[in-house]
């Protein structure tokens, strides 16, 4: 994790320790010239946080209680986050082991 990412994480969590922090295989355009920025997934307190930072910031938060129907799609290699609030990015590329770990944290609030 670089300095910009760790500063944004600290800002988003208020310095609280996260239960889970993963660098996903999903990438998003955050203002770099030749490449996309990796999206990070964090479970902290009672929220699931997605974030990425370069020249621009991407952040989304959703309460864990709203993620009860999340599932891993093995054919695409993506965790599908089913939440009551609309997420811009609800499909996150993860390994099966990482996705099972996230689903475990989501269901064991």
C-alpha positions as CSV (number, residue, x, y, z in Angstrom):
1,X,0.0,0.0,0.0
2,X,1.4,3.4,-1.0
3,X,1.3,6.6,1.1
4,X,-1.7,8.0,-0.7
5,X,-3.7,4.8,-0.2
6,X,-2.8,4.5,3.5
7,X,-3.7,8.2,4.1
8,X,-7.0,7.7,2.5
9,X,-7.7,4.5,4.4
10,X,-6.8,6.3,7.7
11,X,-9.2,9.1,6.7
12,X,-12.0,6.7,5.8
13,X,-11.8,4.6,8.9
14,X,-10.9,7.4,11.3
15,X,-7.7,5.5,12.3
16,X,-9.7,2.5,13.5
17,X,-8.2,-0.9,12.9
18,X,-9.8,-2.8,9.9
19,X,-11.0,-6.4,10.3
20,X,-10.0,-7.2,6.7
21,X,-8.0,-5.3,4.0
22,X,-7.5,-6.7,0.5
23,X,-6.0,-5.3,-2.7
24,X,-8.4,-6.6,-5.3
25,X,-7.7,-7.5,-8.9
26,X,-10.3,-4.9,-10.0
27,X,-8.8,-1.7,-11.4
28,X,-10.4,1.7,-11.9
29,X,-9.5,4.9,-13.7
30,X,-8.3,7.4,-11.0
31,X,-6.3,9.7,-13.3
32,X,-3.1,7.9,-14.1
33,X,-1.9,8.2,-17.7
34,X,-1.1,4.7,-18.8
35,X,-2.7,2.4,-16.3
36,X,-5.6,2.0,-13.9
37,X,-5.4,2.0,-10.1
38,X,-6.2,-1.1,-8.0
39,X,-9.3,-1.0,-5.9
40,X,-8.9,-1.9,-2.2
41,X,-11.6,-3.6,-0.1
42,X,-11.8,-2.9,3.6
43,X,-14.1,-4.2,6.3
44,X,-13.9,-1.8,9.3
45,X,-16.4,-1.6,12.1
46,X,-19.9,-2.1,10.6
47,X,-19.0,-1.0,7.0
48,X,-17.6,-2.4,3.8
49,X,-15.4,0.3,2.2
50,X,-14.1,0.3,-1.4
51,X,-11.5,2.8,-2.3
52,X,-8.7,3.7,-4.8
53,X,-6.6,6.8,-5.1
54,X,-4.2,8.4,-7.6
55,X,-4.8,11.8,-9.0
56,X,-8.5,11.4,-8.2
57,X,-10.2,9.4,-5.4
58,X,-12.8,6.7,-5.6
59,X,-14.6,5.8,-2.3
60,X,-17.8,3.9,-1.6
61,X,-19.1,2.7,1.7
62,X,-22.0,0.4,2.6
63,X,-23.2,-1.0,5.9
64,X,-22.4,-4.6,6.4
65,X,-26.1,-5.3,7.3
66,X,-26.9,-4.3,3.7
67,X,-24.5,-6.9,2.2
68,X,-26.4,-10.0,3.3
69,X,-26.9,-11.4,-0.3
70,X,-23.3,-11.2,-1.5
71,X,-22.0,-14.2,-3.4
72,X,-18.9,-15.3,-5.3
73,X,-19.3,-16.1,-9.0
74,X,-16.7,-18.7,-9.8
75,X,-17.2,-18.5,-13.6
76,X,-16.2,-14.8,-13.6
77,X,-13.9,-14.8,-10.5
78,X,-15.9,-11.9,-9.0
79,X,-17.5,-11.2,-5.6
80,X,-20.9,-9.8,-6.3
81,X,-21.8,-7.4,-3.5
82,X,-25.6,-7.3,-3.1
83,X,-26.5,-4.3,-1.1
84,X,-29.7,-2.3,-0.5
85,X,-27.9,0.9,-1.5
86,X,-26.7,1.2,-5.1
87,X,-22.9,0.8,-5.5
88,X,-21.2,2.0,-8.6
89,X,-18.9,-1.0,-8.4
90,X,-20.7,-4.1,-7.1
91,X,-18.5,-6.7,-8.8
92,X,-15.0,-7.1,-7.4
93,X,-12.4,-9.5,-8.8
94,X,-10.9,-11.7,-6.1
95,X,-9.4,-15.1,-5.7
96,X,-11.9,-17.8,-4.4
97,X,-10.1,-17.8,-1.0
98,X,-10.2,-14.0,-0.6
99,X,-13.9,-14.0,-1.6
100,X,-14.8,-16.7,0.9
101,X,-12.9,-14.7,3.6
102,X,-14.9,-11.5,2.7
103,X,-18.2,-13.4,2.7
104,X,-17.3,-14.9,6.1
105,X,-16.7,-11.4,7.5
106,X,-20.0,-10.2,6.0
107,X,-22.1,-12.9,7.5
108,X,-20.4,-13.0,10.9
109,X,-20.8,-9.2,11.5
